[in-house]
Amino acid sequence: MKHLTPLKKISLKRTRYLKYGALLLVLLPMLSFGKQLDREIDKIPPKIDLRNPACNIEVVRGENLHFNAFLQDDQELDSYRLVITKGGMNSDQFADAFSSYYKKDALGNALPEIGGAKSRLLDFYIKVDENAIVGDYDLCLTLKDKAGNEQIVKRSFNVAHH
């Protein structure tokens, strides 16, 4: 470098700084993108605290079944699915005796949406049709978060004739 003129020395330094600057411009977004991916990867399934119906309760035909569940996720909830089956059979023949089959509560209102929330309390009544078949039923609540993680809780109950 002793034989270089002052102008060439300045030019050489600028070239070196431009190379370092370009390298930083390329590496910084890659490094920050990697950290962002780590934050967005959600491996923890959502949580369900199903308070009602309690296990093995009895509900009379024509009355309402109380449903109460606290749903929670570490990042963001997406959706839930409430399915009632008779004796483990996954059949619409028996499920349509409950208002939840039509995604409605006992009063005919649409079931609540949960998408985008971190936690949500679901508290409503499910109408049991007067013509519901007497016997044992299973209620299955499936909860998904935005990442696709899933949690399932099941409860058994009985529909009585009284």
C-alpha positions in Angstrom: 0.0 0.0 0.0 3.0 2.3 0.3 3.2 2.6 -3.5 -0.5 3.7 -3.9 -1.4 7.2 -4.3 -3.6 8.8 -1.7 -6.6 8.8 -4.1 -6.2 5.1 -4.7 -5.9 4.4 -0.9 -9.3 6.2 -0.4 -10.8 4.3 -3.3 -9.6 1.0 -1.8 -11.0 1.8 1.6 -14.4 2.8 0.1 -14.5 -0.5 -1.8 -13.7 -2.4 1.4 -16.5 -0.5 3.3 -18.9 -1.1 0.5 -18.2 -4.9 0.6 -18.7 -5.0 4.4 -21.8 -2.9 4.1 -23.3 -5.1 1.4 -22.5 -8.2 3.5 -24.3 -6.7 6.5 -27.3 -5.8 4.4 -27.5 -9.5 3.3 -26.8 -11.1 6.7 -29.0 -8.9 9.0 -32.3 -9.8 7.4 -31.4 -13.4 7.3 -30.5 -13.3 11.0 -33.6 -11.5 12.1 -35.8 -13.7 9.8 -34.4 -16.8 11.6 -35.4 -15.4 15.0 -38.8 -14.6 13.7 -39.3 -18.1 12.5 -38.4 -19.4 15.9 -41.1 -17.2 17.5 -43.7 -18.2 15.0 -43.2 -22.0 15.3 -45.9 -23.0 17.8 -45.5 -26.5 19.0 -47.6 -26.2 22.2 -51.2 -27.4 21.9 -54.0 -25.3 23.1 -55.6 -26.0 26.5 -59.2 -26.9 27.3 -60.8 -26.6 30.7 -64.2 -28.2 30.2 -66.3 -27.3 33.2 -69.7 -28.4 32.0 -71.1 -30.8 31.2 -69.6 -32.8 34.1 -68.9 -36.4 33.6 -71.9 -38.7 33.5 -74.6 -36.1 34.1 -78.2 -36.7 33.1 -80.3 -34.3 30.9 -84.0 -34.7 30.2 -85.3 -34.6 26.7 -86.7 -31.2 25.8 -84.4 -29.4 28.3 -81.0 -27.7 27.9 -77.5 -29.0 28.5 -75.2 -26.4 30.0 -71.8 -26.1 28.2 -69.0 -24.1 29.8 -65.3 -24.3 28.7 -62.3 -22.1 29.0 -60.1 -22.2 26.0 -56.5 -21.0 25.9 -53.4 -20.9 23.7 -49.9 -19.5 24.2 -50.2 -17.7 20.8 -53.5 -17.7 19.0 -56.7 -19.8 18.9 -58.2 -20.7 15.6 -61.4 -22.8 15.9 -63.2 -25.4 17.9 -65.6 -28.2 16.9 -68.3 -29.6 19.2 -69.6 -33.0 18.3 -72.2 -35.1 20.1 -72.5 -38.8 19.3 -74.6 -41.6 20.6 -72.8 -44.6 22.2 -69.5 -43.8 20.3 -71.3 -43.9 16.9 -70.4 -40.9 14.8 -73.9 -40.6 13.2 -75.9 -37.5 12.2 -79.0 -39.6 12.9 -78.5 -38.9 16.7 -76.5 -35.7 16.6 -79.2 -33.6 15.0 -81.2 -33.9 18.2 -78.9 -31.2 19.7 -78.8 -27.5 18.7 -75.0 -27.6 18.6 -75.3 -29.8 15.5 -76.7 -26.8 13.7 -74.0 -24.6 15.3 -76.6 -22.8 17.4 -77.2 -22.5 21.1 -80.5 -23.3 22.9 -81.9 -19.9 21.9 -81.0 -20.2 18.3 -78.0 -17.9 18.3 -74.9 -18.9 16.4 -72.2 -20.5 18.5 -69.4 -18.1 19.4 -66.3 -17.6 17.2 -62.8 -17.8 18.8 -60.4 -17.1 16.0 -57.6 -14.7 16.9 -58.0 -14.7 20.6 -55.5 -16.1 23.1 -58.2 -17.2 25.5 -61.9 -17.4 25.4 -64.7 -18.5 27.7 -67.5 -20.4 26.0 -70.7 -20.4 28.1 -74.0 -21.4 26.5 -76.8 -23.9 26.6 -77.4 -26.7 24.1 -81.0 -27.6 23.4 -81.9 -31.3 23.6 -84.7 -32.1 21.3 -87.9 -33.6 22.8 -87.6 -36.5 20.4 -83.9 -37.3 21.2 -83.2 -41.0 21.6 -82.8 -41.9 25.3 -79.4 -43.3 26.2 -75.7 -42.6 26.6 -74.0 -39.8 24.5 -70.5 -38.5 24.2 -69.6 -34.9 23.8 -66.3 -34.3 22.1 -64.7 -30.8 22.0 -61.8 -30.4 19.6 -59.7 -27.2 19.8 -57.2 -26.0 17.2 -54.7 -23.1 17.4 -53.5 -21.1 14.4 -50.4 -23.4 14.0 -52.7 -26.4 13.7 -52.0 -27.9 17.1 -55.0 -29.7 18.5 -56.5 -30.7 21.8 -59.5 -32.9 22.4 -61.6 -33.4 25.5 -64.5 -35.9 25.7 -67.4 -36.2 28.2 -70.1 -38.8 28.5 -73.7 -37.8 29.5 -77.1 -39.4 29.5 -80.3 -38.3 27.9 -83.3 -39.4 30.1 -87.0 -39.8 29.3 -88.6 -38.4 32.6 
